[in-house]
Amino acid sequence: MTSVNGTAAGAAGRGAGRDPDRRRALLEAADRVIQREGPEASMAAIAAEAGISKPILYRHFGDKSGLYQALAERHARKLIEGVRVEFSRAAPIRDRTRRTIDTYLAMVSANLNLYRFLMHRASAEDAATHSAMSTMIRELGRALAEVMVAEAEVDDPVRAHVWAHAVIGMVQTAGDWWLDHTAEVSREAVVDNLVDLVLGGLPAASGMPELFRD
């Protein structure tokens, strides 16, 4: 994905950092610093962790925007793969929904500082990162809709996409709330409530609203 504010200098910098092993090592250094220091971790601290200067760090990614975007894409990909695997399992819909939501909440809570860095700080500072995270959310919705249509849970593709994207938004925002209340509210309780809400809307999405009539 090309940075929305990419320049010739940025493109040249990205070209200079083509070594995938070195790139991965730098991203892992960034992960460690953000996990340790929180969302306000500085680029200088990331460079120091990697054993290089800040200009050299930027050279591998083009600029700060390129580093933010690479981190966003790295973690969005892991999240999408984890969620897709759980929802695609051969199991009853309630079990798959529970496992999928629990997997999402477990992943973001285990990587809390990274999640907050990418979803809040980096997205606020950088349009490319915001775009990458928005793309992740849309991709999750699209993948969920495709599974629902393929399994004939929802026959109408439009209904499937509306339902799937509504579900993704609900789980994401409920998860954001829970991350601020983990001391008082268990993950299991959040999962239980979300599963009931998600599956409560499934009959309407499936074209069976009569199940909701008095």
C-alpha positions as CSV (number, residue, x, y, z in Angstrom):
1,M,0.0,0.0,0.0
2,T,1.4,3.4,-0.9
3,S,1.4,6.2,1.6
4,V,-1.2,8.8,0.8
5,N,1.4,11.5,1.4
6,G,4.3,9.7,-0.2
7,T,7.0,11.8,-1.9
8,A,9.9,11.1,-4.2
9,A,12.2,11.2,-1.2
10,G,9.9,8.8,0.7
11,A,9.8,6.4,-2.2
12,A,13.6,6.5,-2.4
13,G,13.8,5.8,1.3
14,R,11.4,2.8,1.1
15,G,13.5,1.5,-1.8
16,A,16.5,1.7,0.4
17,G,14.9,-0.6,3.0
18,R,14.0,-3.6,0.9
19,D,15.8,-6.1,3.1
20,P,12.8,-8.0,4.6
21,D,14.8,-9.4,7.5
22,R,16.1,-6.0,8.5
23,R,12.7,-4.5,8.0
24,R,11.1,-7.1,10.2
25,A,13.8,-6.6,12.9
26,L,13.1,-2.9,12.9
27,L,9.3,-3.4,13.2
28,E,9.9,-5.9,16.1
29,A,12.1,-3.2,17.8
30,A,9.2,-0.8,17.4
31,D,6.8,-3.3,18.8
32,R,8.9,-3.8,21.9
33,V,9.3,-0.1,22.6
34,I,5.6,0.6,22.1
35,Q,4.6,-2.3,24.3
36,R,7.0,-1.2,27.0
37,E,6.5,2.6,26.9
38,G,2.9,2.9,25.7
39,P,1.3,4.8,22.9
40,E,3.5,7.9,23.4
41,A,6.7,6.0,22.6
42,S,9.1,8.2,20.6
43,M,10.8,7.5,17.3
44,A,14.1,8.2,19.0
45,A,13.4,5.4,21.5
46,I,12.5,3.0,18.7
47,A,15.7,3.9,16.8
48,A,17.7,3.4,20.0
49,E,16.1,0.0,20.6
50,A,17.1,-1.0,17.0
51,G,20.6,0.2,17.6
52,I,20.5,2.9,14.8
53,S,19.9,6.6,14.5
54,K,16.5,8.1,13.8
55,P,17.4,9.2,10.3
56,I,18.4,5.7,9.4
57,L,15.2,4.3,10.9
58,Y,13.2,6.7,8.7
59,R,15.4,5.7,5.7
60,H,14.1,2.2,5.9
61,F,10.5,3.3,5.7
62,G,10.7,6.5,3.9
63,D,9.5,8.7,6.8
64,K,7.6,8.5,10.1
65,S,4.4,8.0,8.1
66,G,5.9,4.9,6.4
67,L,6.9,3.4,9.7
68,Y,3.4,4.0,11.2
69,Q,1.8,2.4,8.1
70,A,4.1,-0.6,8.2
71,L,3.2,-1.2,11.8
72,A,-0.5,-0.8,11.1
73,E,-0.4,-3.3,8.2
74,R,1.7,-5.8,10.2
75,H,-0.8,-6.0,13.0
76,A,-3.9,-5.6,11.0
77,R,-2.9,-8.6,8.9
78,K,-2.4,-10.7,12.1
79,L,-5.7,-9.6,13.5
80,I,-7.6,-10.3,10.3
81,E,-6.0,-13.8,9.9
82,G,-6.8,-14.7,13.5
83,V,-10.4,-13.6,13.3
84,R,-11.0,-15.2,9.8
85,V,-9.6,-18.6,11.0
86,E,-11.9,-18.7,14.0
87,F,-15.1,-17.7,12.1
88,S,-14.3,-20.1,9.3
89,R,-14.1,-23.2,11.5
90,A,-16.6,-26.0,11.1
91,A,-18.8,-25.4,14.2
92,P,-22.2,-24.1,15.1
93,I,-22.7,-20.4,14.5
94,R,-22.9,-19.5,18.2
95,D,-19.6,-21.3,18.9
96,R,-17.8,-19.6,16.0
97,T,-19.2,-16.2,17.0
98,R,-18.0,-16.7,20.5
99,R,-14.5,-17.9,19.5
100,T,-14.2,-15.1,17.0
101,I,-15.1,-12.3,19.4
102,D,-13.0,-13.8,22.2
103,T,-10.0,-14.1,19.8
104,Y,-10.3,-10.4,18.9
105,L,-10.6,-9.2,22.4
106,A,-7.8,-11.5,23.6
107,M,-5.5,-10.2,20.8
108,V,-6.1,-6.5,21.4
109,S,-5.9,-6.8,25.2
110,A,-2.6,-8.8,25.0
111,N,-1.2,-6.0,22.8
112,L,-2.9,-3.1,24.5
113,N,-0.2,-0.5,24.0
114,L,0.2,-1.4,20.3
115,Y,-3.5,-1.3,19.7
116,R,-3.9,2.1,21.3
117,F,-0.8,3.4,19.5
118,L,-2.2,2.3,16.1
119,M,-5.9,3.0,16.6
120,H,-5.6,6.3,18.4
121,R,-2.2,8.0,18.4
122,A,-0.8,6.9,14.9
123,S,-4.2,7.2,13.3
124,A,-4.7,10.7,14.7
125,E,-1.3,11.8,13.5
126,D,-1.1,10.2,10.2
127,A,-3.6,9.9,7.4
128,A,-2.0,6.8,5.9
129,T,-2.2,4.9,9.2
130,H,-5.8,5.9,9.6
131,S,-6.5,4.6,6.1
132,A,-4.7,1.3,7.0
133,M,-6.7,0.8,10.1
134,S,-9.9,1.7,8.3
135,T,-9.0,-0.8,5.6
136,M,-8.6,-3.5,8.3
137,I,-12.0,-2.8,9.7
138,R,-13.6,-2.9,6.2
139,E,-11.7,-6.1,5.5
140,L,-13.0,-7.8,8.6
141,G,-16.5,-6.8,7.6
142,R,-16.1,-8.0,4.1
143,A,-14.7,-11.4,5.2
144,L,-17.5,-11.9,7.7
145,A,-20.1,-11.0,5.0
146,E,-18.6,-13.5,2.6
147,V,-18.7,-16.3,5.1
148,M,-22.3,-15.6,5.9
149,V,-23.3,-15.5,2.2
150,A,-21.3,-18.7,1.4
151,E,-23.0,-20.6,4.2
152,A,-26.5,-19.3,3.4
153,E,-26.9,-17.8,6.8
154,V,-27.8,-14.6,4.9
155,D,-29.0,-14.9,1.3
156,D,-29.0,-11.3,0.4
157,P,-25.4,-10.0,-0.1
158,V,-26.5,-6.4,0.8
159,R,-28.0,-7.5,4.1
160,A,-24.9,-9.6,4.7
161,H,-22.5,-6.7,4.3
162,V,-24.7,-4.3,6.3
163,W,-25.0,-6.8,9.1
164,A,-21.3,-7.8,9.0
165,H,-20.0,-4.2,9.1
166,A,-22.5,-3.3,11.9
167,V,-21.2,-6.3,13.9
168,I,-17.6,-5.3,13.4
169,G,-18.3,-1.7,14.5
170,M,-20.2,-2.9,17.6
171,V,-17.4,-5.4,18.6
172,Q,-14.7,-2.8,18.1
173,T,-16.4,0.0,20.1
174,A,-17.5,-2.4,22.8
175,G,-13.9,-3.7,23.0
176,D,-12.6,-0.1,23.3
177,W,-14.9,0.4,26.2
178,W,-13.9,-2.9,27.8
179,L,-10.2,-2.1,27.6
180,D,-10.8,0.8,30.0
181,H,-12.8,-1.5,32.4
182,T,-10.9,-4.8,32.5
183,A,-10.5,-4.5,36.3
184,E,-14.3,-4.5,36.8
185,V,-15.6,-6.5,33.8
186,S,-14.3,-9.9,32.7
187,R,-13.6,-10.7,29.0
188,E,-16.1,-13.6,29.3
189,A,-18.9,-11.2,30.3
190,V,-18.2,-8.9,27.4
191,V,-18.1,-11.9,25.0
192,D,-21.3,-13.3,26.3
193,N,-23.2,-10.0,25.8
194,L,-21.7,-9.4,22.4
195,V,-22.6,-12.9,21.2
196,D,-26.2,-12.4,22.3
197,L,-26.4,-9.1,20.6
198,V,-24.8,-10.3,17.4
199,L,-26.9,-13.4,17.1
200,G,-30.0,-11.5,18.1
201,G,-29.7,-9.5,14.9
202,L,-29.0,-12.5,12.7
203,P,-32.6,-13.5,12.1
204,A,-33.4,-10.0,10.8
205,A,-30.3,-10.1,8.6
206,S,-31.4,-13.5,7.3
207,G,-34.7,-12.0,6.2
208,M,-36.7,-13.5,9.1
209,P,-37.9,-10.4,11.0
210,E,-41.0,-12.2,12.1
211,L,-38.9,-13.7,14.8
212,F,-38.9,-10.3,16.5
213,R,-42.6,-9.6,16.2
214,D,-44.9,-9.8,19.3
